[in-house]
Amino acid sequence: MSYPPPVYHGESGEITTTYRSVDTPPEVDNPSGTRVHYLATGGSTSGQFGLYRYEMGPEPSGPGPHFHRTMSESFHVLSGSVKIYNGDRWIDTAPGDFVFVPEGGIHGFRNESGAPASMLILFAPGAPREGYFEGLAEMAWGRRTLTDEEKAEFYLYHDNHWL
């Protein structure tokens, strides 16, 4: 394994760092208590990755088994206990635990602990997951009603293949 080819060809570097304060409000807030913070989107990283802080309320929530064809997904548990499905069984995770799911890998996650939980979710490359998170919140709030066929199209568009 070697380093990829250079992307930056300047001599002195550039001032291009972005900063996001921990108290920045979440971009998505839905009635289940799930809040999503867009730390770095595919759009802001030139498609390299998307990084989101995903906070779950105490009520059971999270997606069941599925896979993605176009991106890997990684989870780093920050607080609470999150059950993560590895394609074979549900694993109880704790703060500091990390899970990597390559493209095509079956996975899911749930907070069933009765207490809040949070994690970082990293998608690579940086697919536009914002539309997915926002669409789910619109459906949860009842602001968007989809037929079964429209839901299937929504999930396929966002590369979610349910099992």
C-alpha positions as CSV (number, residue, x, y, z in Angstrom):
1,M,0.0,0.0,0.0
2,S,1.4,3.4,-0.9
3,Y,0.2,7.0,-0.7
4,P,-2.2,8.1,-3.5
5,P,-0.9,10.6,-6.1
6,P,-0.7,14.2,-4.9
7,V,-3.8,16.3,-5.2
8,Y,-2.2,19.6,-4.0
9,H,0.7,20.8,-6.0
10,G,1.5,24.1,-4.4
11,E,4.7,24.9,-2.5
12,S,3.6,26.7,0.6
13,G,0.2,25.2,1.6
14,E,-3.1,27.1,1.9
15,I,-5.4,28.3,4.7
16,T,-8.4,26.1,4.0
17,T,-9.2,24.5,7.3
18,T,-12.8,24.4,8.4
19,Y,-14.0,24.5,12.0
20,R,-17.4,23.4,13.4
21,S,-18.1,24.1,17.1
22,V,-19.5,21.4,19.3
23,D,-22.5,23.6,20.1
24,T,-23.5,24.0,16.4
25,P,-27.2,22.9,16.2
26,P,-27.9,19.6,14.3
27,E,-29.1,19.8,10.7
28,V,-31.7,17.1,11.3
29,D,-33.9,16.6,14.3
30,N,-36.7,14.1,14.2
31,P,-39.5,13.1,16.7
32,S,-37.8,9.9,17.7
33,G,-35.0,12.0,19.3
34,T,-32.5,11.3,16.5
35,R,-30.4,14.2,15.7
36,V,-27.8,14.3,12.8
37,H,-24.9,16.8,12.7
38,Y,-23.3,17.2,9.3
39,L,-19.6,17.4,10.4
40,A,-18.2,17.0,6.8
41,T,-20.4,16.2,3.8
42,G,-19.3,14.7,0.5
43,G,-19.9,18.2,-1.0
44,S,-17.5,19.8,1.5
45,T,-14.8,17.2,1.1
46,S,-14.8,17.0,-2.7
47,G,-16.5,13.6,-2.5
48,Q,-13.8,12.0,-0.4
49,F,-16.0,11.2,2.6
50,G,-19.0,12.2,4.7
51,L,-18.8,12.4,8.5
52,Y,-21.9,12.7,10.6
53,R,-22.5,12.7,14.4
54,Y,-25.6,10.6,14.9
55,E,-27.4,11.1,18.2
56,M,-30.2,8.8,19.2
57,G,-32.8,9.4,22.0
58,P,-33.7,6.8,24.5
59,E,-36.5,5.3,22.4
60,P,-35.6,2.3,20.3
61,S,-34.5,3.5,16.9
62,G,-32.2,2.7,14.0
63,P,-32.2,0.8,10.7
64,G,-32.5,-2.9,10.3
65,P,-30.2,-5.1,8.1
66,H,-29.3,-3.5,4.8
67,F,-26.2,-2.9,2.6
68,H,-24.8,-0.2,0.2
69,R,-23.4,-0.9,-3.2
70,T,-21.4,2.4,-3.6
71,M,-19.9,3.2,-0.2
72,S,-18.4,1.8,2.9
73,E,-19.8,2.9,6.3
74,S,-17.9,3.1,9.6
75,F,-19.2,3.6,13.1
76,H,-17.4,5.0,16.1
77,V,-19.5,4.8,19.3
78,L,-19.2,8.0,21.3
79,S,-21.7,7.4,24.1
80,G,-24.2,4.9,25.3
81,S,-24.7,1.4,23.9
82,V,-25.5,0.8,20.2
83,K,-26.4,-2.6,18.8
84,I,-24.7,-3.0,15.4
85,Y,-25.5,-5.9,13.1
86,N,-22.5,-7.4,11.4
87,G,-24.5,-9.5,8.9
88,D,-24.5,-12.5,11.3
89,R,-25.5,-11.2,14.7
90,W,-26.2,-8.1,16.7
91,I,-23.2,-6.8,18.7
92,D,-23.6,-4.7,21.8
93,T,-21.1,-1.9,21.4
94,A,-19.8,0.6,24.0
95,P,-18.1,4.0,23.8
96,G,-14.8,3.7,21.9
97,D,-15.9,0.7,19.9
98,F,-15.4,0.9,16.1
99,V,-17.0,-1.0,13.2
100,F,-16.1,-0.9,9.5
101,V,-18.5,-2.1,6.9
102,P,-17.1,-2.4,3.3
103,E,-19.3,-1.9,0.2
104,G,-21.9,-4.7,0.1
105,G,-21.4,-5.5,3.8
106,I,-24.7,-6.4,5.6
107,H,-25.2,-4.2,8.6
108,G,-27.7,-2.3,10.7
109,F,-27.7,-0.4,14.0
110,R,-30.2,0.2,16.9
111,N,-30.3,1.9,20.2
112,E,-32.4,-0.4,22.4
113,S,-30.8,0.6,25.7
114,G,-33.4,3.0,27.0
115,A,-30.8,5.7,27.3
116,P,-29.4,8.2,24.7
117,A,-26.5,7.0,22.5
118,S,-24.3,8.7,19.9
119,M,-21.8,7.8,17.3
120,L,-19.8,9.1,14.4
121,I,-20.8,7.6,11.0
122,L,-18.3,7.9,8.2
123,F,-19.3,7.2,4.6
124,A,-16.5,6.8,1.9
125,P,-16.6,8.0,-0.7
126,G,-18.7,11.0,0.3
127,A,-22.2,10.2,-1.0
128,P,-24.9,12.9,-0.5
129,R,-26.4,11.3,2.6
130,E,-28.0,14.6,3.7
131,G,-31.0,14.0,1.4
132,Y,-31.4,10.6,3.0
133,F,-31.3,11.9,6.6
134,E,-33.6,14.8,5.8
135,G,-36.1,12.6,3.9
136,L,-36.3,10.2,6.8
137,A,-37.0,13.1,9.2
138,E,-39.7,14.5,6.9
139,M,-41.4,11.1,6.9
140,A,-41.1,10.8,10.7
141,W,-42.6,14.2,11.2
142,G,-45.4,13.4,8.8
143,R,-44.4,16.2,6.4
144,R,-43.8,13.8,3.6
145,T,-46.0,10.8,2.9
146,L,-44.8,8.2,0.4
147,T,-46.5,5.2,-1.1
148,D,-44.7,1.9,-0.8
149,E,-43.4,2.3,-4.4
150,E,-42.1,5.8,-3.6
151,K,-40.4,4.6,-0.5
152,A,-38.7,1.8,-2.5
153,E,-37.5,4.4,-5.0
154,F,-36.3,6.7,-2.2
155,Y,-34.2,3.9,-0.6
156,L,-32.8,2.8,-3.9
157,Y,-31.9,6.4,-4.9
158,H,-30.0,6.6,-1.5
159,D,-28.3,3.2,-2.0
160,N,-30.1,1.5,0.8
161,H,-30.8,-2.1,0.0
162,W,-33.0,-3.7,2.7
163,L,-32.9,-7.4,3.6
